[in-house]
Each structure stands twice: as structure tokens, then as C-alpha cells.
Amino acid sequence: MLRFVLIFSLALVFSACNRPDPDDQVGTEYTYFSVNQMRTAAKLRQDALSGSGAYALLESLTTEVGGRLEGSADDPKAVAWAMEAFKAAGLANVRSEPFPIHGWARVSASVSVTSPVALDLTVTSLGKSISTPEGGVSGTLVPFKTYQDLVAADPAQVAGKIVFISNKMERAQDGSGYGPAVIARAKGHAEVAKKGGLALIIRSIGTDDSDFPHTGAMQLAEGEPTVPAAALSNQAADKLQALLDQGKPVRVHVDIQNRDLGTVTTANVIGEIPGSVRPDEVVLVGAHLDSWDLATGAMDDGMGIATTLAAARLIAALPKHPARTIRLIAFGAEETGLHGGNAYAAAHAAEIPNIVFGMESDFGIGKTWVLRPHVDESAVPVLREMWRLIGPMGVGWDPEDYEEVGPDLTPLVAAGMPGALLYGDGTNYFDIHHTGNDVLGNLKAEDLDFDAAAYAALLYMAAEYPGRFKAPAETE
Ligand SMILES: [Zn+2]
């Protein structure tokens, strides 16, 4: 299905000129929207494509603030930046909603082969990894291809040793290689600890062949054992694999040092375009403000913040606001476990029934790829009609519901919020994801304008749609 959709959408790209006149593109045959509503949405789309200003917002965030992990000095700067940027974009009711979280800070990590040769390997700690004893630990390396192989191993194979999981993530446009590989990062540490191992090193969960290691969250359950854990760059993993392939015992020295910051405070930042007709009904759009600490989080998720904010700024500048309120949320502390999304859902549980549609931008690099609905069957044709405004740009349509509209919105979706996912292009996303190379130079202004155009058109129409979206019926 997706392959078909992609070919169809590419045909549309080639048949449409770059800057179509909004009226030519709109036509008159609509079931759910008026021609005037379509024209306004098309004008928003064209204004964004002609220069949404999203890149300038991203440049400001990444150069004036930098990396934005909760507990770091730059995190409160990011919250202040978002408050200012939301106000400057013409949003109303701009506020921050602080919440407490357990903070962690990276200090240093090194992994060196000591036998059969001496070799230093490029490495970084996994998020929230504990430290080795000062001076590090040495041990024989025991390799596993996958997390599942580690789970199946006899504890005697692992006890007193250092584990290496070597699975390499597959490249795919929909990012589907991530799930099977990332379990090594998420759960490997606990399995090594249970079997009496000393430390875990994994091949980075990324599709590049570079020397940038990829960090990322581990799943840490209360009271569960853990070990110090780090990721080798893909280049370093290749070097280590070559040694292992020679069949001789490999000994390594691992020194990981990090800091437990105790309880720290971060915040979600919220702003609104108050609705002109039904202000108590809310269309929600989100992205996450935090980033890992190795770079400036230009792609993950500065891009999402910049494109949704640029879209909201265009809508806020309309002579008449759309019928429903549009609420923009810059979520805090997504990377270490969706903490901002959970804090928002917990603090606003009573209001969730008033959130009639939700979207989030937190995936993909380049132009956004495909629109996927998360609404009940009767509203799928409404989404399809909304898509007609972005289809000619080259965004595909995939009517299948993956029950997903974005990570921070997961608890809202669980509570029955409908919405849609503008699914990004994952082909090159995992080349720089969570690395020191997630920097502004990898992003293009025209791609951000493209995404801002799609969000502006869809958010406007969701806020104008005269009917009420419903979530799909429970399938369980
Ligand atoms: Zn992200």
C-alpha cells in the first residue's frame, strides 16, 4: 500500500508546478469544507512554501540555546526561548508548566581493547547509564548478535564479563528498522546485570557508517538491576567486529562516568490561537523542546518546534482566527521517557475530551512523507479531503491507522483523542539521530517550509471542520 501511495504522490509532484496559484489548486468540489475554507488553507500553504521563517527559528534555537537536556544549564534557556518565540509569533495565553524529573548528566566514556591488540574505540554513554567504579572495569568481551541472543544465553557465559551487542539497524523510509534494533539499547543493560555481567556496550542504533556514536534512552524500571552502558560508533563497532571475527579472545577496558542530578525541574511551554467560534474546542499540535546533549538537536526535535511554530504564526496572523482554538505545546523531557507528554496528560486529564484533534512533529528529515489518519472510519474521508491540499506538494496519503500521532501525545491518544500523523521521511533520519552530528547544517530551509506548509493547512482545516472528529473504536 505504501509503495503505491508513494508512486501516486510522486506523480502528483511532477504534475504540479512549484508555486501553484491557490485558486487553481482548490477547485470547487468539496464535501466537508467550503471553497472559502479551502482557499484560506491553500493561501496558508503557499505563504509557508514561499518562506515560513521556520529555518530562522531553528537557527535561533540551535545557536542561542544549544543542546537542551533537562537538568542542563541550557534547559531553562530553552524554556525561556520558547516563551519568547511563542509570544513573538502572536500566540496568546503563553505559559510554562513546570514539572519535576530525575536529572542525569553525561561526564565521560571510554572503551579500549587491551588484547589481542591495543585499540581505542569511539563511544558515548547511553542515557542515564550509571558509572563504572572510578578507573573503569576490565574484562573479557562476550559478543551477541541481538538482545534476544543475550536473553537466551546461560548466565555463566556472561558473569564477570563485558557484553557487546552487535545488531545493526536497517535503513527504511518508514524507520521500521529502529524497533528491532533499539531493544538492545533499551533493555540490554538490565539483562547483563541479571546475568552478572560487568558492563554493556552496543553498536550504535543508527544507519550511518560514521564515527559519531548514537546515545538514547535506556528503560530503567524502579528496583531493576542495571550496569554501565555505552554505544560504540558504527565505525568503532566495525573495528571491534573485525577483531572478534579473528576468533581470539578480546579483552576490553570500559570507563564510564556520569552524574545523578537528583530531582530537577523542566517545563512544557504552551501557547494558543484562541478560536473565533468554538474556543473551548482544541486542536493540539506538539513537538519536543528538549534534545540530547551531544549536539544542538537541530533535527530531533528543533525541526518539529520550528515548523509547527512557523505554521502557528501564519495562522495567528489571519484576519479571522479559525473556529476552534489551536494549542501549540513544546514538550519538555521527551528523550528520557516522554515525561513532558505524561505530565501534560496528567495535569489536564479533565480537559482531554475537549481536545478534538492532535498532531505532533517528531520524526523524519527532508520533506514530510505521508499523512496517516487516527480517526474513526466516518472521518477518514474528511482527512482525505484535507489531504487534497497537501497531496499536490508531494505528501502521500496512507489511509491505514497505526494508532500513532506522535510520542508525547501517546497518553492523550490512549485517553481517546483523535488526530493524524504527518509521517516524516525516515530514510536518512537515523544517520544523525541522537549523535553529535544532529546540527543545523543537516537541515534545509525549503524542507522546513514544506513541513510548515503541510501543518498550517491541516491545522487550519482541523480547527475549521464543522463536524467533530472521533477516535477509532477500540479494536481490542
Ligand atoms: Zn525526538
Residues whose N, C-alpha, C, O or C-beta is under 5 A from the ligand:
A	BS01	ZN	D300 D301 D362
